Every structure is written in C-alpha cells, then in structure tokens.
Amino acid sequence: MLKKLLWTAALALCVSTSHAGESHYATTPPDIVVAMLDSVDVTAADIVVDLGCGDLRIPIIAAIRYGCSAVGIERDPIIAAVARANIERNNIGHLVSVQQADVLRMRWTPARKVVTVYLDGELLRKLRPVLERLPPGSRIVSHQHRIPGWQQAKPIEIHGHRLYRYRVERATRKVKVCGPQGCTYKNVAYVAVRGY
Ligand SMILES: C[S@@+](CC[C@H](N)C(=O)[O-])C[C@H]1O[C@@H](n2cnc3c(N)ncnc32)[C@H](O)[C@@H]1O
C-alpha cells in the first residue's frame, strides 16, 4: 500500500515535469500497464525492458508486481532524471534501473526479455531489426501501434487501448542445396517473430 502511494506520487511528479518541458509525451495508464504485462505472462525470471520508458512506470510496476528485474531506456535527459528519481522514491533500485540512451542502439544480453514499447509507428519500423536480435523466448508487447512488417494477430482491446503481442521463436526451414552430386534439402535454423 505504501509503495502504491509513493508510486502514485512519483507519477504526479513525472507528468508535471514532462508538461513543463518542450515536448509533451503520452503515458500508458497504470491499468493498461498491468494488462500489457499480464498479457505476456511476465514472471520473476524475466527481465522487463521498456524502450522509451518515460517516467519508468512500466519497469516499476513490473518489479513491484512480479518481483522481476526491469530496465528503462530513455533518450531525453530530463525525463531520464525523473525516472531515476522515481526509482529512489519507490526504493526499488535493487530491481529497477534506467539508462539514458537511444533505443535504436540497443544491445541485448543472451537472457530472454519482455520488451514493452509505446512508440510511434515510424520509430517502431526502425526498431524492428533491433527487436529481431532478441533472444528466443522473448516477448514484445506494443501499446497502441503494431510493429510494421511482422505477422500480426488480433490485438487485445481494452477501453480504447490496443495491445499487440509478439513472440521471438526458434524456427527451422528446409533449404534446397544443389552441388555436383545433385540436390538435397538441409534444415536451416533461424529466429522468427510472430504475433499472437
Ligand atoms: C509515449 S512515451 C511512453 C512512455 C512510457 N513507456 C509509457 O508507456 O508510459 C515515449 C517515450 O519514449 C522516449 N523516446 C522517444 N524516442 C526515443 C529513442 N529513440 N530512444 C529512447 N527513448 C525515446 C520519449 O522521450 C518518451 O519519453
């Protein structure tokens, strides 16, 4: 309960800070954050990464709700500072961190991830090759915008908010290989991203 109150206070600070800056930015309402995380079955073994984390609400809610580690990536230095303050306000620095960086320069560790995004379609298009390098078993949930070019399932709709979910999977396909002895088929492994 105490954590919840502190978190609410943290959000109030974030919203006022972002409105005072030059650019307005939208945030995901807390009930939609919970729906996003629940929809991709986050567990304590996952690492949640919010690309373009704003005030860090998604990583903070993930860590409090599931006990998982969570990271936010934020390009704007002022918003990143607010996110850092929210870690302290919630006393959750043992689970949550923030990096001030451009999401298009992300490098992944081999551990499977849950990646959350609430970014515009053009940035998502550029981000797609970065997301395609995620380790198999990772899930991606996008608030409001589909990720261009990926196989799409029906989105989850919650009072006007759309959630698009994707899974990174190992897959194989047969490839015809021809040489002097004739042609054979070989199984070639690759990583596929599928909507679900
Ligand atoms: C719509 S807000 C979403 C905030 C938060 N994820 C949420 O759902 O409430 C998008 C955030 O992404 C940040 N952002 C935009 N482009 C970025 C980039 N290339 N790298 C890192 N952050 C970026 C913006 O500064 C903003 O804070």
The ligand as an ORCA input file, in Angstrom:
! r2SCAN-3c Opt
* xyz 0 1
  C       4.871      7.768    -25.499
  S       6.180      7.867    -24.276
  C       5.961      6.341    -23.430
  C       6.460      6.373    -22.009
  C       6.274      5.056    -21.251
  N       6.908      3.953    -21.952
  C       4.811      4.758    -21.073
  O       4.312      3.832    -21.768
  O       4.149      5.417    -20.251
  C       7.627      7.586    -25.314
  C       8.944      7.886    -24.626
  O       9.986      7.416    -25.487
  C      11.050      8.342    -25.471
  N      11.791      8.151    -26.728
  C      11.397      8.533    -27.988
  N      12.313      8.168    -28.909
  C      13.310      7.543    -28.232
  C      14.546      6.932    -28.635
  N      14.937      6.895    -29.923
  N      15.329      6.366    -27.678
  C      14.948      6.398    -26.366
  N      13.790      6.968    -25.922
  C      12.983      7.529    -26.840
  C      10.387      9.699    -25.318
  O      11.295     10.664    -24.786
  C       9.244      9.347    -24.351
  O       9.662      9.506    -23.014
*
